[in-house]
Amino acid sequence: MKKFSYLIAAGGLLFLIIGFLLLKLLLAPQGIFLVLPYLCLGLGCGAFGYGLGEIVKEKALKNDPKLKKQMEIEKNDERNIAIANKAKAKAYDVMLYVFAALMLAFALMGVEVAAVLLLTAAYLFVVGFSIYYLNKY
């Protein structure tokens, strides 16, 4: 896991550098190059932050085996898992209403049809997954 964290952090740093270079070197970006620098910056920040966080966590837990064992117990505790699952269920319920309101607002504002259809497709995909797992369980 330690090497993987370093690899993720290095990859994130590489994406950050590429994003900054694209942002500074492209004088008149067109097409995909309008978005690519910002995409690289976002992915780089996320990956670098995650990798660095894992590295720091490993270093902190390396010196304290009791704390490491306590964190593993808390992570796998069925009560904490049940609480996390209940929180996800509540968030899903709220997300359904937020997505529906956002789709309606986009449609009323006259946003491009493609954007509204993409949002609708994402909404139906999530609802479809919900129905699938409801039947599975």
N, C-alpha and C positions, 0 to 999 in steps of 0.2 A: 504494500500500500504506500510505503514511503517513496519509492521510485516513481510510482504513478502520480503522486502529489507533485513531485518535482517536475515531472513531464507536463502535467496540466498547467502548472505555473509558468513554465518556460514557453509552452504553446500560447498561453494567454499573453505573455509579454511580447512574443513574436507578432501576434495579431494586433496588439496595441501599436507596435512600431510600424507595421504595415499600414494600419489605419491612419496614423499621423503622417506617414510619408505620402500616401495617396491624397490626403487632404491638402498637403502643402504643395505637392508636385503637379497635380492636375490643375491646369489653368482654366480650361473650359470643359468641364466634364459633361458628358452626354450619356443618355441611356442608363445603363446599370451603374455607371461610374458616378452618378449623382448620389446613389445610396450606398455603394460598396464601402467607402471609407467609414461611414457611420456604423455600418454593420460590423466591420472589423473592430472598430473601437468598442462597441457594445459586447461582442463576443470575447474580445480580449480582456476587458474589465471583469466580466463575469468569471471567465476561466482563471485569470490571475488571482482574483480574490478568493475563489474556492480553493485553488491549489495552495496559496499562501496560508489560508485558514487551516487547512488540513496539516500543513507542515508545522505551524505553531502549536496546534493541538497535540500532535505527536510528540513534539519536544516537551511540552508541558506535562503530558502524561507519562513520559519516559522516566521521569524522576519520582513519580508517585504511583506505585502499583496499586495501592489501596483505592485511590481516586479512580484509576482506570477500571478496576473491578466494579466499583460502585456505579460508574457511568454505564458499564455494560449491563448491570442488573437493572438499572432504571430504564435503559433503552429497551430491554426485552420484557419488562414487567407488563403483565396482561392488563393491569388497570390503566397504565399509561397508554397502552395500545388502544384500549377501548375508548379512552378520552380523545385520543387523536382521531380515531375513526368517527366518533360522534361530531367532532369539530369539522371534519371533512364533509360529513353529511349536511350539517347546517350551512356550510359555505356553498355546497352544491345547490341547496334550496334557494339561497339568496342569489346565486349566480344565474339561475334560470330566470328570475324576475328582472335582474339587471340586463341580461342579454336581450330579453324580450323588449324592455323599455328602450334599450339602445337601438335595436332594429327599427322600432317604431319611430324613434326620433330621427334616425338617419333617413328613413323613408319620407317623413314629413319635411325634412330640411332639403330634400332634393339632392341628396348625395348620389353619386354615380350608381347605376344599377349594379355594376360589377361588385362594388364594395358591399352593398346591401346583400347581394346574393352570397358573397363569401362569408359574411357574418352569419347569414341564415344557414349556410351549409355547416359551419362550425357548430352552431347551436343544435342542429339536427343530428350531427355526429355525436355530440355529447349526450343528447337525449337517447339516441340509439344505443350507445354503450350502456347507459343506465338501464334501459329496457332489457338488453341482452343479459347483464349481470343479475338483474332482478329475477329473470326466468331461470338463470343458471343456479342461483342460490335458493 
